[in-house]
Each structure stands twice: as C-alpha cells, then as structure tokens.
C-alpha cells in the first residue's frame, strides 16, 4: 500500500483515457472523439467533389462519431461545458455544409445560414446551447415535444439533414447532380424549411427572454 499522500500517489497513476481525475478536460475521451469529428468533417469539406467516395466516407465517419461522444461522456463521467459546445458547434457546421452543397434554393441556403449563425453566436455569448426550461413557447414546445419525436421535428431534420444526405448518396451512387431534386423531395424539404425558420425565430425569441 502506498504511503504517499493521496495527491502525490494520484500523480503516479498511469495515463488512462477513461480517467477524468488526472488529466485536463480538453483531453477527456469524449472531447478527443470530438476533435476527430472536426478533422473528418474538414477532410470531407476540402474534397473537390463533396459527395465523392472519400468525402462521403469522412462525412459518414464524422456523423458516426457524433453518436459516441455523448454516451462516452455520460459513461465515464466526463460531461463538460466545453464538450457540449464542441459537439453542438460541429453539429451545426455539418448541417450548414450539407445544405450548402445540396440546395438549389437561395431561400433554403439563407434560412439555414441564419440558423447556424444565430445558434453559434448564442453559444459563444451564453456558453451553452439553447435552453427552454423557462422560456418555452408554442413553437419550441411543439418541436421539442416527446423528446423531438414528432412530425414537425422530423420535417425539421428532413430539411437540415435527411434531404441533403439523400441527395449526396444518390450523387455518389448514381452520378445524379448534387442539387437535383424530385417534386416529393421538394415538398418535404420546403415543409421542413418552414419548421426550421419558425424554430429559429422561436429559439432566438426565447433567448431574449432569459
């Protein structure tokens, strides 16, 4: 048994990715996963063809890692403000990138750009993501109902994620133009765009009430 004081004995322990007591928060395992998310997203963004084979693999890896950092943070008690912001920043940059390379609509592009800018600026100013516990309104309450498992939320995700990824996958597999679409995709996309616009306004309004 070590006779060293507790703090001195702790310093002799080997480096462990799962240990949150003996390293700075920016080296926590979930944050390391987050850095790889940014790297793979950047590698996808700099490719000449944003839906080429390598770019799609990097984007897919980045999206996959998004499902690991949160569970890892909770599993190893490594939840931090820095990690939460790191995750949400990457989420919204990814969304804007996918919309940027797949939409032929200036309105869709601008609405999503304003959404991204407003969200990132809010996080920089407040140090956290949108919180509606005390400022919920009918729009935010509707979209966030049932833990986001509802039709307005599904349409919102269609506009920001699903439709862009469908277009990118068809471009990668069949050579269809990245900004080409179908009437059905357009209907779903524009219905989702309405939700995206309304939800952005509602979130910003809620933020001003805090």
DRENNUVO-185856 format. One record per residue (C-alpha): x, y, z. Coordinates in nm, 3 decimals. Example, Ala and Ser with C-alpha at 12.3 -4.5 7.8 and 13.67 -1.06 7.14 Angstrom:
<rs>
+---------+---------+---------+
!      c1 !      c2 !      c3 !
+---------+---------+---------+
!   1.230 !  -0.450 !   0.780 !
!   1.367 !  -0.106 !   0.714 !
+---------+---------+---------+
</rs>
This chain:
<rs>
+---------+---------+---------+
!      c1 !      c2 !      c3 !
+---------+---------+---------+
!   0.000 !   0.000 !   0.000 !
!   0.140 !   0.339 !  -0.094 !
!   0.242 !   0.560 !   0.198 !
!   0.248 !   0.872 !  -0.017 !
!  -0.012 !   1.143 !   0.040 !
!  -0.325 !   1.098 !  -0.171 !
!  -0.243 !   1.380 !  -0.415 !
!   0.113 !   1.261 !  -0.467 !
!   0.005 !   0.900 !  -0.512 !
!  -0.252 !   1.009 !  -0.771 !
!   0.024 !   1.166 !  -0.981 !
!   0.200 !   0.832 !  -1.010 !
!  -0.101 !   0.665 !  -1.176 !
!  -0.063 !   0.589 !  -1.547 !
!  -0.246 !   0.794 !  -1.807 !
!  -0.591 !   0.645 !  -1.872 !
!  -0.836 !   0.769 !  -2.134 !
!  -1.125 !   0.665 !  -1.907 !
!  -0.995 !   0.852 !  -1.601 !
!  -1.129 !   1.204 !  -1.558 !
!  -0.931 !   1.285 !  -1.244 !
!  -0.574 !   1.302 !  -1.370 !
!  -0.583 !   1.497 !  -1.695 !
!  -0.722 !   1.829 !  -1.824 !
!  -1.079 !   1.831 !  -1.956 !
!  -0.966 !   1.904 !  -2.309 !
!  -0.804 !   1.559 !  -2.313 !
!  -1.118 !   1.378 !  -2.196 !
!  -1.207 !   1.086 !  -2.422 !
!  -1.536 !   1.242 !  -2.550 !
!  -1.351 !   1.559 !  -2.648 !
!  -1.084 !   1.357 !  -2.829 !
!  -1.368 !   1.196 !  -3.024 !
!  -1.497 !   1.546 !  -3.095 !
!  -1.163 !   1.657 !  -3.239 !
!  -1.168 !   1.359 !  -3.476 !
!  -1.522 !   1.461 !  -3.579 !
!  -1.392 !   1.803 !  -3.682 !
!  -1.094 !   1.653 !  -3.864 !
!  -1.303 !   1.408 !  -4.065 !
!  -1.558 !   1.680 !  -4.146 !
!  -1.279 !   1.911 !  -4.265 !
!  -1.135 !   1.635 !  -4.483 !
!  -1.479 !   1.592 !  -4.642 !
!  -1.522 !   1.966 !  -4.695 !
!  -1.191 !   2.020 !  -4.875 !
!  -1.255 !   1.747 !  -5.130 !
!  -1.323 !   1.871 !  -5.484 !
!  -1.634 !   1.653 !  -5.505 !
!  -1.819 !   1.694 !  -5.170 !
!  -2.006 !   1.370 !  -5.237 !
!  -1.716 !   1.174 !  -5.377 !
!  -1.613 !   0.840 !  -5.229 !
!  -1.353 !   0.974 !  -4.985 !
!  -1.562 !   1.277 !  -4.884 !
!  -1.866 !   1.059 !  -4.812 !
!  -1.659 !   0.818 !  -4.605 !
!  -1.520 !   1.105 !  -4.398 !
!  -1.865 !   1.259 !  -4.355 !
!  -2.012 !   0.924 !  -4.255 !
!  -1.733 !   0.875 !  -4.000 !
!  -1.791 !   1.221 !  -3.857 !
!  -2.165 !   1.153 !  -3.823 !
!  -2.098 !   0.814 !  -3.666 !
!  -1.867 !   0.966 !  -3.406 !
!  -2.148 !   1.203 !  -3.312 !
!  -2.324 !   0.901 !  -3.163 !
!  -2.023 !   0.810 !  -2.949 !
!  -1.909 !   1.128 !  -2.776 !
!  -2.227 !   1.185 !  -2.574 !
!  -2.260 !   0.828 !  -2.443 !
!  -1.887 !   0.824 !  -2.367 !
!  -1.917 !   1.148 !  -2.168 !
!  -2.201 !   1.009 !  -1.959 !
!  -2.047 !   0.663 !  -1.920 !
!  -1.714 !   0.792 !  -1.789 !
!  -1.850 !   1.097 !  -1.604 !
!  -1.677 !   1.336 !  -1.844 !
!  -1.962 !   1.576 !  -1.923 !
!  -1.824 !   1.929 !  -1.955 !
!  -1.942 !   2.264 !  -2.086 !
!  -1.653 !   2.257 !  -2.332 !
!  -1.756 !   1.916 !  -2.465 !
!  -2.120 !   2.020 !  -2.501 !
!  -2.025 !   2.326 !  -2.703 !
!  -1.770 !   2.129 !  -2.908 !
!  -2.043 !   1.882 !  -3.003 !
!  -2.311 !   2.138 !  -3.093 !
!  -2.073 !   2.355 !  -3.292 !
!  -1.979 !   2.055 !  -3.505 !
!  -2.345 !   1.956 !  -3.546 !
!  -2.443 !   2.293 !  -3.691 !
!  -2.135 !   2.331 !  -3.910 !
!  -2.210 !   1.986 !  -4.053 !
!  -2.574 !   2.079 !  -4.119 !
!  -2.481 !   2.402 !  -4.295 !
!  -2.219 !   2.228 !  -4.506 !
!  -2.463 !   1.960 !  -4.622 !
!  -2.731 !   2.217 !  -4.705 !
!  -2.475 !   2.437 !  -4.882 !
!  -2.360 !   2.167 !  -5.125 !
!  -2.705 !   2.022 !  -5.200 !
!  -2.960 !   2.302 !  -5.215 !
!  -3.052 !   2.492 !  -5.529 !
!  -3.272 !   2.731 !  -5.329 !
!  -3.130 !   3.063 !  -5.214 !
!  -3.407 !   3.087 !  -4.955 !
!  -3.316 !   2.748 !  -4.810 !
!  -2.948 !   2.842 !  -4.805 !
!  -3.006 !   3.176 !  -4.630 !
!  -3.251 !   3.040 !  -4.372 !
!  -3.007 !   2.768 !  -4.273 !
!  -2.716 !   3.014 !  -4.269 !
!  -2.908 !   3.248 !  -4.038 !
!  -2.999 !   2.948 !  -3.819 !
!  -2.636 !   2.838 !  -3.799 !
!  -2.506 !   3.189 !  -3.731 !
!  -2.769 !   3.259 !  -3.465 !
!  -2.702 !   2.928 !  -3.290 !
!  -2.323 !   2.964 !  -3.289 !
!  -2.340 !   3.326 !  -3.172 !
!  -2.583 !   3.229 !  -2.896 !
!  -2.346 !   2.957 !  -2.772 !
!  -2.049 !   3.194 !  -2.782 !
!  -2.243 !   3.458 !  -2.585 !
!  -2.400 !   3.228 !  -2.325 !
!  -2.164 !   2.932 !  -2.304 !
!  -2.441 !   2.679 !  -2.362 !
!  -2.690 !   2.552 !  -2.619 !
!  -3.050 !   2.677 !  -2.636 !
!  -3.236 !   2.604 !  -2.312 !
!  -3.612 !   2.641 !  -2.299 !
!  -3.698 !   2.524 !  -1.949 !
!  -3.824 !   2.868 !  -1.852 !
!  -3.869 !   3.034 !  -2.191 !
!  -4.057 !   2.770 !  -2.386 !
!  -4.315 !   2.896 !  -2.635 !
!  -4.564 !   2.715 !  -2.853 !
!  -4.312 !   2.659 !  -3.137 !
!  -4.022 !   2.530 !  -2.927 !
!  -4.261 !   2.321 !  -2.717 !
!  -4.411 !   2.165 !  -3.032 !
!  -4.078 !   2.084 !  -3.198 !
!  -3.924 !   1.952 !  -2.877 !
!  -4.228 !   1.750 !  -2.767 !
!  -4.180 !   1.380 !  -2.696 !
!  -3.802 !   1.427 !  -2.699 !
!  -3.814 !   1.560 !  -3.057 !
!  -4.001 !   1.252 !  -3.182 !
!  -4.287 !   1.427 !  -3.363 !
!  -4.379 !   1.534 !  -3.715 !
!  -4.256 !   1.897 !  -3.701 !
!  -3.921 !   1.778 !  -3.566 !
!  -3.899 !   1.509 !  -3.834 !
!  -3.963 !   1.772 !  -4.103 !
!  -3.701 !   1.998 !  -3.948 !
!  -3.449 !   1.714 !  -3.959 !
!  -3.551 !   1.637 !  -4.317 !
!  -3.464 !   1.992 !  -4.423 !
!  -3.136 !   2.009 !  -4.233 !
!  -3.009 !   1.652 !  -4.259 !
!  -3.212 !   1.386 !  -4.436 !
!  -3.278 !   1.552 !  -4.772 !
!  -2.915 !   1.673 !  -4.810 !
!  -2.782 !   1.326 !  -4.723 !
!  -3.025 !   1.158 !  -4.966 !
!  -2.905 !   1.389 !  -5.245 !
!  -2.542 !   1.323 !  -5.160 !
!  -2.592 !   0.948 !  -5.154 !
!  -2.768 !   0.947 !  -5.493 !
!  -2.492 !   1.164 !  -5.637 !
!  -2.228 !   0.926 !  -5.503 !
!  -2.406 !   0.611 !  -5.622 !
!  -2.568 !   0.717 !  -5.949 !
!  -2.396 !   1.040 !  -6.052 !
!  -2.714 !   1.247 !  -6.015 !
!  -2.647 !   1.618 !  -5.970 !
!  -2.598 !   1.720 !  -5.609 !
!  -2.859 !   1.994 !  -5.637 !
!  -3.106 !   1.794 !  -5.845 !
!  -3.431 !   1.702 !  -5.676 !
!  -3.775 !   1.550 !  -5.720 !
!  -4.120 !   1.700 !  -5.651 !
!  -4.161 !   1.479 !  -5.343 !
!  -3.822 !   1.576 !  -5.202 !
!  -3.901 !   1.942 !  -5.266 !
!  -4.233 !   1.922 !  -5.082 !
!  -4.074 !   1.755 !  -4.779 !
!  -3.777 !   1.990 !  -4.790 !
!  -3.984 !   2.309 !  -4.803 !
!  -4.221 !   2.191 !  -4.533 !
!  -3.914 !   2.129 !  -4.322 !
!  -3.777 !   2.471 !  -4.416 !
!  -4.086 !   2.633 !  -4.268 !
!  -4.023 !   2.449 !  -3.942 !
!  -3.654 !   2.543 !  -3.950 !
!  -3.739 !   2.912 !  -3.995 !
!  -4.011 !   2.910 !  -3.729 !
!  -3.799 !   2.720 !  -3.480 !
!  -3.503 !   2.954 !  -3.531 !
!  -3.718 !   3.261 !  -3.467 !
!  -3.875 !   3.094 !  -3.163 !
!  -3.534 !   2.997 !  -3.019 !
!  -3.393 !   3.346 !  -3.066 !
!  -3.706 !   3.498 !  -2.913 !
!  -3.678 !   3.260 !  -2.618 !
!  -3.312 !   3.353 !  -2.576 !
!  -3.401 !   3.721 !  -2.546 !
!  -3.640 !   3.638 !  -2.263 !
!  -3.372 !   3.478 !  -2.045 !
+---------+---------+---------+
</rs>
